[in-house]
Amino acid sequence: MKKQPEITAKTKKAFMDAFCDLYCQKPIEKITIQEITNKAGYNRSSFYQHFRDVYDLLDCLEKEVLDFILQQQHSKGSVHEIFAVFDEKGFYLNALSALFGDYSGNRFLEKVKASIPFESLKLNISKDNPMFPYLMEFHLSTTLSLLRLWYHRQKDMSLEDVLNLILRLYTGGISAINRQS
């Protein structure tokens, strides 16, 4: 007999939540399936019904968050608006905290940058401009890195304030921020 989809989704989410909590505390190499299952409140066989191993769980988590970002991007547009939605969604915010955490490196940042289509960023940059790759890297890396720093600093200001800071930095640079402080 096949389990109900909502139960399956709830179980998978419990494993992902447990993994996120652990991944915020230590590197993936030190996270065991036993720790995940204990924290999630399920047994190992349930874990293996959803994932091959801890790395498969990480891949599934990254894919789910990237899919969410792309879905939001189609309806919201800017990177700033996309990340504003994360503040409303507890699971995705927990996932981002783990994926932008101390132990994640740049793996997820690179996946996000590779996934976001240029056209959706609504920037006034021509792809024919020889500076295009540099400008795109600057835009995406700066935004994502500042959001990652915000997570590292335990969200020490509101998301709106972070996004406004990013916009002010893009339009006026550091010296404009310095003059206002």
Phi and psi in degrees as a GROMACS rama.xvg file:
@    title "Ramachandran Plot"
@    xaxis  label "Phi"
@    yaxis  label "Psi"
@TYPE xy
-81.6971  136.117  LYS-2
-70.9065  155.895  LYS-3
-68.7232  140.682  GLN-4
-56.9874  -35.2481  PRO-5
-68.457  -33.7668  GLU-6
-69.2812  -43.0283  ILE-7
-60.9724  -44.9082  THR-8
-64.6123  -39.1616  ALA-9
-64.8137  -42.3782  LYS-10
-64.9663  -46.2661  THR-11
-61.5032  -42.4159  LYS-12
-64.0706  -39.2506  LYS-13
-61.1882  -41.3568  ALA-14
-65.1023  -41.9355  PHE-15
-65.3922  -42.1763  MET-16
-61.427  -45.4426  ASP-17
-61.8744  -43.0004  ALA-18
-61.6842  -45.1657  PHE-19
-58.1547  -44.8968  CYS-20
-59.3552  -43.5762  ASP-21
-70.6887  -38.7855  LEU-22
-68.703  -22.9854  TYR-23
-73.2793  -19.5634  CYS-24
-102.42  -23.7972  GLN-25
-160.264  163.693  LYS-26
-68.1135  156.246  PRO-27
-58.9135  -32.2082  ILE-28
-62.8417  -21.5153  GLU-29
-100.753  1.01189  LYS-30
-93.3341  126.639  ILE-31
-104.734  157.14  THR-32
-63.0527  -36.9472  ILE-33
-59.3592  -42.6615  GLN-34
-62.6085  -43.8189  GLU-35
-62.8461  -48.1522  ILE-36
-66.0879  -40.0103  THR-37
-61.2216  -46.5744  ASN-38
-66.1908  -38.0077  LYS-39
-78.3296  -21.2143  ALA-40
83.7001  25.4303  GLY-41
-127.916  169.832  TYR-42
-95.8041  171.15  ASN-43
-61.1993  -37.9403  ARG-44
-64.2468  -34.4981  SER-45
-65.6908  -40.4484  SER-46
-57.8617  -47.407  PHE-47
-71.287  -13.1121  TYR-48
-72.7593  -20.7965  GLN-49
-111.051  -32.4966  HIS-50
-139.228  150.234  PHE-51
-77.5142  -39.332  ARG-52
-164.248  -173.525  ASP-53
-64.3164  -36.6168  VAL-54
-69.3684  -34.1713  TYR-55
-66.2493  -38.6915  ASP-56
-61.2523  -44.7121  LEU-57
-60.052  -45.014  LEU-58
-59.7648  -43.9088  ASP-59
-64.3873  -40.7324  CYS-60
-62.3732  -48.7664  LEU-61
-60.1271  -42.5591  GLU-62
-62.9739  -43.6456  LYS-63
-62.8755  -43.5309  GLU-64
-68.1562  -41.887  VAL-65
-62.4473  -42.0375  LEU-66
-60.7492  -40.5455  ASP-67
-63.5307  -44.2892  PHE-68
-59.8585  -46.399  ILE-69
-65.7938  -37.5263  LEU-70
-63.4724  -44.6449  GLN-71
-65.774  -36.0351  GLN-72
-61.6767  -38.8078  GLN-73
-65.5572  -32.9145  HIS-74
-95.4053  -26.4207  SER-75
-100.261  -44.6809  LYS-76
106.453  -82.1359  GLY-77
-82.4139  156.693  SER-78
-57.9264  -37.5854  VAL-79
-63.5585  -45.1966  HIS-80
-66.8462  -35.8049  GLU-81
-61.6706  -48.3259  ILE-82
-72.5462  -21.4231  PHE-83
-62.86  -33.3498  ALA-84
-66.041  -32.2345  VAL-85
-60.822  -31.6704  PHE-86
-63.8357  -24.9287  ASP-87
-87.8394  -18.0584  GLU-88
-111.101  105.146  LYS-89
-56.3965  -48.8779  GLY-90
-61.0096  -46.6802  PHE-91
-66.8531  -33.6175  TYR-92
-66.6764  -40.946  LEU-93
-63.2266  -41.8602  ASN-94
-64.0463  -43.8034  ALA-95
-63.16  -38.6266  LEU-96
-58.4492  -40.3864  SER-97
-72.7381  -44.8791  ALA-98
-72.5655  -22.143  LEU-99
-101.084  5.83151  PHE-100
-71.687  177.454  GLY-101
-59.4875  -28.4347  ASP-102
-99.9595  1.86958  TYR-103
-91.1175  -18.7966  SER-104
65.7111  -148.942  GLY-105
-103.599  7.75519  ASN-106
-52.212  -53.1487  ARG-107
-70.898  -38.7628  PHE-108
-55.9298  -44.4371  LEU-109
-64.6952  -37.9057  GLU-110
-65.7937  -40.59  LYS-111
-63.0737  -48.2913  VAL-112
-59.735  -39.5056  LYS-113
-72.3918  -23.5235  ALA-114
-88.5134  -25.7677  SER-115
-82.6164  115.223  ILE-116
-68.6041  138.93  PRO-117
-53.8193  -44.4781  PHE-118
-57.1238  -32.0372  GLU-119
-77.5277  -12.8161  SER-120
-78.2983  -15.8524  LEU-121
54.2749  45.4443  LYS-122
-97.7698  153.831  LEU-123
-91.7481  62.3408  ASN-124
-131.51  129.244  ILE-125
-83.405  138.701  SER-126
-63.8535  -20.7374  LYS-127
-78.7733  -15.4505  ASP-128
-65.1208  126.967  ASN-129
-61.1036  -19.4942  PRO-130
-87.1761  -4.02737  MET-131
-48.4386  -52.2084  PHE-132
-61.163  -34.9677  PRO-133
-70.8709  -41.3942  TYR-134
-66.4526  -39.7919  LEU-135
-65.8108  -45.0221  MET-136
-60.5877  -43.4411  GLU-137
-60.1873  -49.0458  PHE-138
-60.4241  -54.3193  HIS-139
-70.5528  -44.7163  LEU-140
-63.3464  -42.1462  SER-141
-63.3439  -49.57  THR-142
-59.9103  -51.1872  THR-143
-67.2503  -38.1435  LEU-144
-67.1679  -39.312  SER-145
-67.704  -36.2899  LEU-146
-66.1288  -39.0664  LEU-147
-63.3853  -42.969  ARG-148
-60.4089  -41.7728  LEU-149
-58.3038  -43.3405  TRP-150
-63.8676  -42.4047  TYR-151
-61.9261  -33.418  HIS-152
-88.4956  18.2297  ARG-153
61.4291  35.7888  GLN-154
51.9391  57.9801  LYS-155
-74.6472  -0.969888  ASP-156
-144.596  168.089  MET-157
-69.5295  155.52  SER-158
-60.6105  -39.1534  LEU-159
-58.9365  -42.0064  GLU-160
-65.4713  -39.0206  ASP-161
-64.13  -46.2448  VAL-162
-64.7655  -38.4327  LEU-163
-64.607  -40.4736  ASN-164
-59.5136  -44.8851  LEU-165
-60.2904  -46.138  ILE-166
-62.514  -42.3263  LEU-167
-65.5911  -36.8902  ARG-168
-64.9313  -40.2647  LEU-169
-64.6638  -40.7749  TYR-170
-86.5853  -32.1463  THR-171
-121.326  -10.7275  GLY-172
78.0094  177.29  GLY-173
-64.1678  -38.4962  ILE-174
-62.999  -34.1001  SER-175
-65.783  -38.4088  ALA-176
-68.3731  -42.5185  ILE-177
-57.758  -41.6138  ASN-178
-68.0067  -30.9727  ARG-179
-81.2764  -22.357  GLN-180
